[in-house]
Amino acid sequence: DKAMDIEVRTLAGNVLGKFLLDASASVLELKQLIAESDGPLPEFQKLICGETILRDEQPIVQVAAAASSDSQLLVNLAIPDFEIDPGSQIEVQWQVEAGSDDFLENLLFHKSSDDEQEWKYGKRGWTMSPDSSYDNSEVFCVGMDPNSGLLLLTHWDDWVGSRALLLPSVGAGYEVSVDGGDPLERAFEIHVMQEKSFSVPVGVAVALARKEDEEAFYDDIAGGPVLSSNASLINIIFAPGFLTTSSLCHDGDVQFEAVCLDRSVFPPRAICAERHADGKHHVNMRQCPGKVEELFPITSPGHSKRITSIVWVAAKTSSSVLFTVAGSHTISIYRNTGEGWQSVAVVGGSRGCQDGPLDQCLFWFPCPELRLLQHDSQPLITGQDGTVFVYSGGVLMKLASDLTSANKVASMRHELWLTEGDEGTPEFPTIHGAYGVYEGKIYRSILQSFGGGGWLIRRLQASALLRAPRQTIRRTAPKLWPNITEHKVFDRNDPDPEAAKPICGGREVSERPVKYNEEDRDRWDGDCRWIWDPYLWEGAEQPAKSEGKRGTDKGKGKISDKGDGKGKDAHEGKGKGGTTKGKGKGKGVDEGKGKGGTDKGRGKDEGKGKGKSKGKGKDKGKGADKGEGKGGTDKGKGKSKGADEAEVKGGTIKGISQGKDADKGNSKGGTDKGKGEGQGVGKGKEKGNREEKGKGKDRGKGKDKGKGTTKDRPRWRPKEA
């Protein structure tokens, strides 16, 4: 029943601290108090009383009895001296990307124990380690300590299983094996803090991980694998040859939506945005299993949607918590005023990109409704010494330490993390979210396309030059910011005659708002998931009648029979690009809307057709038809007793008719090809890349009798259309 005064000293005799503990407390509780007093983690402590090494489960009273002490106890602390085993050591190097003028660097790493010590490049120029020691295609998740630049990577290998890689910004790193089934294998967001008292990477991390019984599914709108519910929270402790994980919450009804670290203390405290069984949000502080401090519930209206990011701002007088919510372009600020936690401000409102005094700032935080595993929107990013950055639209803002203002400091345009040498087969890599800022450099991952590539980790220098127009940037860094379309290939229609062309593909016409290459640079980051957001097209030239949602290639189609007249098919299609207009009588109408799709269909047409054209044509029984239209050209040659007339807008139609009719049209969108036989009359509009080929005989005036072929291939059409 007595309390014990315990003095802890190092082996050199320096006093680390004095602690008062109940005699019934365990040695592990003493270790935790030592860790909270800036000592090493409990896992790394060796406590010695006299000549006896203390065990974690031993009661203090038992230790005191062995030392013949009633109220005071002297304990020595042996701090381990960690060394990296040569077999697990990793060499790290940051390599400047060619043509980027030192703005962009790429991470390279390999094991020191490899026989071949030189740096290598993998397939198609992708970086990987010698002898494929670390195939970067198997890197899944990356976490960072913004105070030291330390990176923690999770890596899977078919031969040796899961590993964690600890890579410092300078010096040697190491690998640690991860047991099969460990929750770290399912981690998709990691936050790291390095213990500075050691010469090698030692520290703590927390991670959001997919629950063991939950599978992710692919969502077209979000553009990647998503979770149907939220994640679990795990604690990670690492050192050379040592890694343990444990759950920070054993309540299965608690779902974690966002997390950050309070790095003002060590071990750090996890600040968690949680959704409980009642559906309400709470912000709590967790440091070890079972140790929870409730900060505040979120009761503001409109906060029923998921929390997308959260940061902690430590201060001497009071601390603050900032968070963002899906579907809102605001930052909510709660502060501990001494009388408890209170909501003190909601910054932002309507979409925009305005810095200055915080109450005048505007933000744009586009994000999917569900949580993405690898490409989620995280507007709030932590920098060195607790600095808070805001990723808004296409710019990175830095908040003042007193949270009174924000200042634009860097461009977040995706293409700035790419060079022209990143062209794949043929796609360029996908740019993922940023996860930290260290020494003025922004860290983010990119994922290469197809089987020959993998993950790359790159960092970009925050610079005023990189917020300038693209043309200005390219004069200094000629390979930075390749001109790519929303299809992630070189723009085949680049007006620069010396511009690179795609090695294959690239026939789709780009519809991205190119205005933001040179103007209003801070509004858009180049993420084509959001290119059809109306906010993005304010003041920008928008393609006529373009439809779509956040960069997805989907279309809608209808097939209905609306016939009246002589004939069996009238075809009407809507897409993007040129327009072909005609009048006809028929028994069927096909209507299709879509982008970038392909349709295959066969039909029989019989009937009579009439066409209207703003053009001139010549008909000499056996002659040539020539038509003039808006934005296109109609050319026809044929032997017939009639006149072909057409009106074309924005496309090109070329036909040769010698008892055979051919129609070809080019526009924006997909490609329509189909075959049809019969005598038909068509009434339709076509906006899309369209190509029609037909064989037929002209008998008489305006009458088509014969057999024709039409290939119609937007991908959204049913096969039987």
BELZICOR-V323965 format. One record per residue. PHI is phi in whole degrees, -180 to 180 (NA if undefined). D_FIRST is the distance of its C-alpha to the first C-alpha in Angstrom with 1 decimal. Layout:
BEGIN
phi | d_first
PHI | D_FIRST
PHI | D_FIRST
END
This chain:
BEGIN
phi | d_first
NA | 0.0
-88 | 3.8
-95 | 6.8
-114 | 9.7
-88 | 13.3
-121 | 15.5
-104 | 19.3
-111 | 21.6
-125 | 25.2
-80 | 28.2
-64 | 30.0
-83 | 32.5
99 | 29.9
-77 | 29.7
-81 | 26.4
-87 | 25.7
167 | 22.7
-120 | 19.3
-131 | 16.3
-110 | 12.9
-133 | 10.5
-63 | 7.0
-63 | 6.4
-83 | 7.3
-68 | 10.4
-99 | 13.6
-62 | 16.3
-61 | 18.6
-65 | 16.5
-63 | 16.8
-61 | 20.5
-66 | 21.0
-65 | 19.8
-63 | 22.2
-64 | 25.0
-72 | 24.6
-100 | 25.0
67 | 28.5
-90 | 27.4
-69 | 28.9
-61 | 28.0
-54 | 25.1
-65 | 27.9
-107 | 29.4
-96 | 26.5
-125 | 26.1
-96 | 23.0
-129 | 23.4
-119 | 21.1
71 | 23.5
-117 | 26.0
-104 | 23.8
-82 | 24.1
-82 | 20.9
-95 | 21.1
-59 | 20.0
-84 | 18.1
-67 | 16.0
-72 | 12.2
-61 | 11.3
-62 | 9.3
-69 | 12.7
-65 | 14.6
-65 | 13.0
-64 | 13.6
-67 | 17.1
-95 | 17.6
56 | 16.5
-124 | 14.3
-95 | 11.3
-132 | 11.1
-127 | 14.2
-144 | 15.7
-107 | 19.3
-125 | 20.4
-98 | 24.1
-111 | 25.5
-98 | 28.8
-93 | 30.8
-68 | 33.4
-107 | 37.0
-75 | 38.6
-132 | 42.2
-85 | 44.5
-65 | 46.1
-56 | 49.9
-72 | 50.4
-114 | 48.5
-71 | 49.6
-124 | 51.5
-90 | 54.0
-121 | 54.2
-146 | 57.3
-102 | 58.4
-111 | 62.1
-71 | 64.3
-73 | 66.3
-60 | 70.1
81 | 71.9
-103 | 68.8
55 | 69.3
69 | 65.7
-76 | 64.2
-118 | 63.0
-126 | 61.0
-119 | 60.2
-83 | 57.2
-121 | 58.2
-156 | 55.9
-156 | 56.3
-79 | 54.6
-66 | 55.2
-83 | 55.7
-66 | 58.7
-65 | 62.0
-97 | 63.8
-100 | 62.3
-90 | 64.5
-76 | 63.7
-125 | 65.3
-122 | 66.4
-92 | 66.4
-60 | 68.8
54 | 70.7
85 | 69.0
-72 | 65.4
-81 | 63.0
-152 | 61.1
-83 | 59.9
-57 | 62.1
54 | 62.8
56 | 60.8
-57 | 57.5
-130 | 56.1
-80 | 58.4
-69 | 57.5
-69 | 58.6
-105 | 55.3
-77 | 53.0
-109 | 51.5
-137 | 48.8
-131 | 48.3
-123 | 45.3
-145 | 45.3
-102 | 43.2
-71 | 45.4
-86 | 43.9
-125 | 44.9
82 | 47.4
-69 | 45.5
-112 | 46.7
-117 | 45.0
-114 | 47.6
-96 | 47.2
-137 | 50.0
-115 | 51.4
-132 | 53.7
-62 | 55.4
-91 | 55.2
-111 | 51.7
86 | 49.8
-83 | 47.6
-142 | 46.6
-108 | 44.9
-111 | 46.8
-107 | 45.2
-122 | 48.1
-76 | 47.6
-69 | 50.3
-138 | 51.1
98 | 50.6
-89 | 49.8
-112 | 47.7
-158 | 46.6
-114 | 46.3
-134 | 43.4
-70 | 44.0
-119 | 42.6
-63 | 42.0
-61 | 44.4
86 | 43.1
-63 | 40.6
-61 | 40.3
-62 | 41.5
-65 | 44.9
-103 | 45.1
-69 | 44.0
-130 | 46.6
-149 | 45.0
-131 | 42.7
-124 | 41.1
-122 | 40.0
-136 | 38.1
-94 | 38.6
-80 | 36.0
-80 | 38.2
-79 | 36.6
-108 | 38.2
-83 | 41.9
-121 | 42.3
-62 | 41.3
-137 | 37.6
174 | 35.8
-132 | 34.8
-144 | 37.0
-122 | 36.8
-143 | 39.7
-89 | 41.2
-134 | 42.3
-63 | 44.5
-67 | 42.8
-59 | 43.5
-94 | 45.5
-113 | 47.5
-104 | 50.8
-81 | 52.4
-132 | 56.0
-83 | 58.8
-122 | 59.8
-64 | 63.3
-67 | 62.5
-70 | 59.3
83 | 61.0
171 | 58.5
-71 | 55.8
-127 | 53.5
-102 | 50.4
-77 | 50.7
-134 | 47.1
-90 | 44.5
-101 | 42.3
-95 | 38.8
-119 | 36.6
-123 | 35.5
-107 | 33.5
-126 | 35.2
-122 | 33.9
-136 | 36.7
-162 | 37.6
-55 | 40.5
75 | 40.3
-145 | 37.2
-156 | 36.9
-129 | 34.4
-130 | 34.5
-152 | 32.1
-80 | 32.4
-90 | 30.9
-153 | 31.3
-100 | 31.1
-86 | 32.7
-68 | 36.3
-84 | 37.7
-88 | 36.9
-113 | 39.9
-97 | 39.8
-102 | 43.0
-152 | 42.4
-152 | 39.8
-147 | 39.5
-116 | 37.1
-90 | 35.5
-90 | 36.3
-76 | 35.1
-131 | 31.8
-135 | 30.9
-66 | 30.1
-69 | 32.2
-106 | 31.4
-87 | 33.8
-99 | 35.5
-118 | 36.7
-96 | 39.4
-122 | 38.6
-113 | 40.5
-94 | 38.4
-62 | 39.6
-81 | 41.1
84 | 43.3
-94 | 41.9
-91 | 41.0
-137 | 37.6
-113 | 36.6
-126 | 33.0
-113 | 31.2
-129 | 29.6
-126 | 28.0
-155 | 26.5
-55 | 26.3
89 | 24.3
-104 | 24.0
-127 | 26.6
-117 | 27.5
-79 | 30.3
-90 | 32.9
-165 | 35.8
-87 | 38.1
-100 | 41.8
-112 | 43.8
-66 | 47.1
-61 | 50.2
86 | 51.6
-100 | 48.4
-82 | 48.5
-80 | 49.9
-68 | 47.9
-87 | 46.3
-94 | 48.1
-160 | 46.2
-149 | 43.3
-139 | 42.3
-113 | 39.6
-117 | 40.7
-84 | 38.0
-144 | 38.6
-67 | 37.0
-89 | 37.3
-157 | 37.3
-107 | 37.5
-132 | 40.0
-123 | 40.5
-117 | 44.1
-150 | 45.4
-123 | 48.7
-127 | 49.8
-59 | 52.5
85 | 55.8
-122 | 55.1
-111 | 56.2
-130 | 53.5
-118 | 50.2
-94 | 47.5
-122 | 45.2
-114 | 41.8
-138 | 40.0
-85 | 36.7
-89 | 38.1
98 | 34.9
-112 | 35.3
106 | 34.6
-82 | 36.8
-137 | 40.5
-76 | 43.7
-108 | 45.8
-166 | 48.8
-127 | 50.8
-99 | 53.1
101 | 56.4
156 | 58.2
-71 | 61.6
-68 | 62.2
-179 | 63.2
-148 | 62.5
-125 | 62.1
-102 | 60.0
117 | 59.7
-56 | 57.5
-61 | 54.8
-74 | 56.1
-110 | 59.5
-75 | 58.4
-129 | 59.6
-135 | 58.4
-133 | 59.5
-121 | 56.8
-69 | 58.7
-163 | 56.5
-75 | 56.8
-68 | 55.0
-95 | 53.1
-78 | 50.8
-81 | 52.7
-72 | 51.1
-126 | 52.8
-143 | 54.8
-78 | 52.8
-81 | 53.3
-129 | 50.6
-65 | 51.8
-99 | 48.8
-127 | 48.4
-93 | 45.9
-115 | 47.3
-65 | 46.1
55 | 43.4
80 | 42.9
-63 | 46.5
-110 | 47.6
-113 | 50.9
-121 | 52.7
-92 | 55.1
-124 | 57.7
58 | 61.0
-110 | 62.5
-136 | 60.6
-108 | 57.2
-106 | 56.0
-112 | 53.4
-84 | 51.3
-65 | 50.8
-62 | 47.3
-94 | 47.2
59 | 48.6
-103 | 51.7
-156 | 54.4
-137 | 55.3
-136 | 57.8
-71 | 59.7
-126 | 59.2
-158 | 60.4
-87 | 62.5
-112 | 60.8
-57 | 64.2
-55 | 63.6
-65 | 66.7
-70 | 65.4
-93 | 63.1
-128 | 66.2
-124 | 69.3
-64 | 72.6
-75 | 71.7
-87 | 69.1
-59 | 71.7
-101 | 70.8
-129 | 73.0
-102 | 73.9
-75 | 70.8
-79 | 68.7
-64 | 64.9
-92 | 62.7
-90 | 60.5
-104 | 56.9
-68 | 54.5
-82 | 53.1
-128 | 49.5
168 | 49.1
-129 | 50.8
-138 | 50.3
51 | 52.5
75 | 55.0
-119 | 55.5
-98 | 54.9
-99 | 53.7
-157 | 54.7
-103 | 55.7
-130 | 59.2
-115 | 60.1
-76 | 63.4
-93 | 65.7
67 | 66.8
-72 | 65.9
-83 | 66.8
-116 | 64.1
-170 | 60.4
-90 | 57.8
-125 | 58.4
-113 | 56.0
-131 | 57.9
-133 | 57.2
-122 | 59.6
-70 | 60.0
-70 | 59.7
-148 | 63.0
-65 | 65.3
-61 | 68.2
-75 | 66.7
-98 | 66.8
-80 | 70.6
-58 | 73.2
-57 | 73.4
-60 | 76.7
-67 | 75.3
-62 | 72.4
-69 | 74.7
-70 | 76.9
-94 | 73.9
-122 | 72.2
-67 | 75.1
-101 | 73.1
-76 | 70.2
61 | 70.2
-64 | 72.6
-82 | 74.6
-116 | 73.3
-91 | 73.7
-67 | 71.2
-89 | 72.1
65 | 70.5
-132 | 73.9
-56 | 76.3
-76 | 78.4
-64 | 81.8
-100 | 83.3
-60 | 82.0
-67 | 84.9
-73 | 84.4
-65 | 87.0
-97 | 84.9
-68 | 81.7
-67 | 80.2
-110 | 81.0
-65 | 78.9
-70 | 79.5
-162 | 79.8
71 | 79.3
77 | 78.9
-84 | 81.7
-68 | 79.6
-79 | 80.4
-75 | 77.4
-122 | 76.5
-65 | 73.6
-76 | 74.0
-69 | 75.4
-52 | 75.4
-80 | 71.8
-72 | 73.0
-118 | 74.7
-122 | 73.8
45 | 70.7
-61 | 68.6
-82 | 65.2
-79 | 65.7
-127 | 65.5
-96 | 63.6
88 | 66.1
-74 | 63.9
-78 | 66.6
-66 | 64.3
-112 | 65.0
-69 | 68.7
-103 | 69.8
-69 | 67.5
-56 | 69.9
-59 | 68.0
-71 | 69.0
-97 | 72.7
-68 | 73.0
82 | 75.8
-108 | 76.2
-75 | 79.2
-104 | 78.2
-57 | 80.2
-62 | 82.4
52 | 81.0
-77 | 78.1
-131 | 75.4
157 | 72.1
-133 | 68.4
52 | 66.2
79 | 68.2
-87 | 68.4
-93 | 71.6
-135 | 72.3
-141 | 75.3
-121 | 76.5
-137 | 79.8
-129 | 82.0
-129 | 85.0
-141 | 87.2
-102 | 90.8
-131 | 92.8
-95 | 96.4
-157 | 99.6
142 | 102.6
-97 | 104.3
144 | 101.9
-126 | 98.8
-168 | 96.1
-121 | 95.2
-114 | 92.3
-133 | 90.1
-134 | 87.1
-122 | 84.9
-151 | 82.9
-129 | 82.7
127 | 85.7
-76 | 89.4
-135 | 91.1
-121 | 94.0
-118 | 95.8
-159 | 98.5
-120 | 99.9
-164 | 100.6
-112 | 100.9
-163 | 98.8
-104 | 96.9
-147 | 93.5
-131 | 91.1
-110 | 88.2
-122 | 85.7
-146 | 82.9
-124 | 80.4
177 | 78.2
-133 | 77.1
64 | 77.5
-101 | 78.1
-140 | 80.8
-124 | 82.9
-121 | 85.2
-161 | 87.8
-131 | 91.3
-152 | 93.7
-113 | 97.3
-119 | 99.1
-140 | 102.5
155 | 104.1
-118 | 105.6
-130 | 103.9
-128 | 104.5
-132 | 102.9
-114 | 102.8
-147 | 102.8
-96 | 103.0
-170 | 105.2
-124 | 108.6
-136 | 109.7
-120 | 112.9
-132 | 114.2
-124 | 117.4
71 | 117.3
-117 | 116.2
-158 | 114.4
-121 | 111.2
-105 | 108.7
-130 | 107.0
-128 | 104.6
-118 | 102.9
-140 | 99.7
-88 | 96.8
73 | 94.5
-150 | 96.0
-138 | 99.2
-112 | 101.1
-130 | 103.5
-143 | 105.6
-132 | 108.5
-173 | 110.1
-107 | 113.2
-155 | 113.1
-113 | 115.1
-172 | 112.6
-119 | 110.4
-103 | 106.7
-128 | 104.9
-151 | 101.3
-118 | 99.0
-129 | 96.1
-129 | 93.3
75 | 91.0
-136 | 91.9
-133 | 94.7
-125 | 96.9
-126 | 99.4
-140 | 101.6
-127 | 104.6
-126 | 106.7
-128 | 109.6
75 | 109.6
-133 | 105.9
-108 | 103.5
-133 | 100.4
-130 | 97.8
-132 | 95.1
-140 | 92.6
-116 | 89.8
-158 | 87.1
-97 | 83.4
126 | 81.0
-90 | 81.4
-126 | 84.6
-107 | 86.6
-134 | 88.9
-159 | 90.6
-121 | 93.8
-143 | 96.1
-122 | 99.4
136 | 101.9
-114 | 103.6
-140 | 101.2
-125 | 100.6
-114 | 97.4
-127 | 96.0
-169 | 92.8
-122 | 90.7
-135 | 88.9
-129 | 86.2
161 | 84.7
-73 | 85.9
-130 | 88.6
-138 | 91.1
-124 | 93.8
-130 | 96.5
-145 | 99.3
-120 | 102.6
-161 | 105.2
-118 | 108.8
-96 | 110.1
-124 | 112.9
101 | 114.3
-95 | 113.0
67 | 109.3
-108 | 109.0
-111 | 106.8
-129 | 107.6
150 | 106.2
-118 | 103.1
-131 | 100.3
-126 | 97.0
-131 | 94.0
-107 | 90.6
-129 | 87.8
-134 | 84.3
-71 | 81.4
-67 | 78.3
-85 | 77.4
-83 | 80.6
-67 | 80.7
-63 | 82.6
-85 | 85.2
-64 | 86.1
END
